[in-house]
């Protein structure tokens, strides 16, 4: 089996390191490649880079994909393409992260090292949890949500579809973050956030609508 990491930038290289760690515990992949929408032929961190079309043509039926792009709007589009093309999106969980039996993890989820995942949590498809995140009991992380490093979610938090939580954010218990919202880094969220809203600060305040649906400029 070949693992293709979609995107060869910083996040993609971090995903590669996670996959290599997983492979040392139990070999799941014989080879690794990066997959991009541009031209193929380069080498990144010792791993060959293929265009998406070339990767699908060469490895179809023997190819799994992990998403190495952090921008939620791009992630949503690419996951839809992969599903339409019948490409499996693989779940990657750092071997040292404990997942309770009462917690459900969907397809295509990535959980990096140092994370605490509590009981009775629902992690839906394509969620990305970066290193050293704390997820409290009874959380619901909806499809495609991105939780950045060192963020903490108290109990019974709901994170909407393709919502982005920035570095070291703290979310109070019971808070609902609407779909496609953005929580800025270092923010402390005490109240529900409307769908498509950007909030920042301590306490977090609404700044603007997420009309462009872009986190990174």
N, C-alpha and C positions, 0 to 999 in steps of 0.2 A: 504494500500500500504506500502511496505517495501523499505526503501532506503538503498542500499548497497554501501559502500564507498570502492573502490578498492585500497587497501593499507592502512596499519595501522601505518605508520610512522608519521613524523612531519606534512607533507602536508595533509595526510589523517585525522589527528586529527583536523587540521585547517578547513578542509572541513566539518567535523562533526559539529564544532561550528557554521559555517555559516548556515548549514541546520537547526540546532536548533533555530537560530534566525529567519529564514524564517518560521519555524513551529509555533513560538509564534505569528506571525502576522496572519497567515492563515494556519491551520493544513492541511498538504499535505501527511504526512506519519504517520502511526501508530507505526512503529518500525524502528530502525536503526541497521545495522550490518556492520562490517568490512568484506571485502572479500580479501583473499590472495591466492597465488598459493601454499602455504605450508600447514602445518597441522592446523586443526581447534581446538577449545576447549578453547582457552585463552580468557581473558577479557581485553580490552583496554579502559581506561576512562569510565568504566561502560558499555561498549558496547561489545556484543559477537563477536568473530571472527570465520568466516566460511571459509573453503576452497571454491574455486570457484565452483567446481563440486557439493559440498554439497549445496551451496547457490542456484544454479540453480535448482537442483533437488527438494529442499524443497519449494522454493518460486516462481518458474517459473509461469509467468502469473500475479504475484503480486509483481514483483521485478523491481525496477529502480536502475540504477547504476550511481554514480558520480566518476570521476577518481581522486584518491588521490596520484598519483605518478607523479613526476615532470620531470623525464628524458624523453626527446622527443622521442627517439628511442623506449623506452618501451611503452610510451603512444600510439604511432602509431600502434605497434603490438597488444596491448590490445584492442584498439578501433576496429581494424579489426576483432578480435575474437568476441567481443561483437556483432558487426553487423552481423557476420556470424551466431551466435547463436540466433539471434532475440531478444537480450536484449536491452531494451530502455536505452539510456544514457540521463540523465535528465539535463536540464539547471538550474543553481543556480545563482541568481543575488541578491546581498544584497538589502534588501527593501529600503534602503536610497539612492541607486544609481539611478539617473534619466537617462532613455533611451529615447532620442528624437524620435518622430514619424518617422523622416526621416532616422533613423539608423536601420539597419537590424541585427538581432541576430540569429545565426543558432542553431543547435541542440547540446546538450552536452556542452554548454558554461558555464564557471564559472567566475563570476565577484565578487570580494571581496569588502569589505567596503571602503569607502573613495575615490572611483574612480570618475574621471570626464570623461564622454563619450560625445563627441561633436556631431554635426549634420552630416548627410550624411555619416556615417561610416558604413562599411560592416564588420561584425564580423562573420566569417565562422564557421563551425562546430568544436567543441572540443577545442576551444581557451580557455586558462587560463589567466585571468588578476588578478594579485595579488593586495594587498591593496595599496591604495593611488597612483594609476597610472593615468596619464593624457593622454587621447587619443584625438588628435586634429581633426578638421573637415576633411572630405573626406579621412580618413584613410581606408586602406584595410588590414585586419588581416586575413591571409589565414589559412586554416585548420590546427589545432593542434598547432598554435603558442603559446608560453609561454612568458608572459610579467611580469617580476619580480617587486617587490614592489618599489614604488617611482620613477619609470621610467617615462619619458615624451617623447611623440611622437608629433612633430609639425604637421602642416597640410599636407595632401596629401602624407603621408608616406605609403609604401607598405611593409608589413612584410610577408615573404614567408612561405610556408608550414613547420611546425615543426621547425621553427626557434626559438631560445632561446635568450631572451634579459635579461641580468643580472641586478642586483640591481642598482638603481639610474642612469641608462643609459639615455642619451639624444640623440634623433634622429632628425636631421635637416629636415626642410620641403622639401618634394619632394623626399626624399631618398628612394631607393628600396633595401630592404634586401632580398637576394636570398634565395631560399628554403634550409632548413637544415643548415643555417648559425648560428653562435653563436656570440653574442655581449657581451664582458666581462663587469663585474660590474664597475661602475664609468666611463664608456667610453662615449665619445662624438663623434657621427658618423656624419660626414659632407659630405660623398660621398657614392655612391652606393656600396653595398657589394656583391661580386660574390657568386653564389650558393655554399654551402658547405664550406664556408670560416670562420675562426675564426678571429675576430678583437678585438683589445683592445687599450686603451689609449685615450688621448685627445691632438690632434685629433686621432681618432681610426685608427690604421694601421693593415694591414693583417699580421697575425702571422703564420698561418699554415692552411692546409686543414683539414676539419673536417672528416677525414677518418674513425675514430672509431664511429663517430656520438654519442659521449658521452659528457655530460656536467659534471656529477658528477663521481668522481673516487671511 
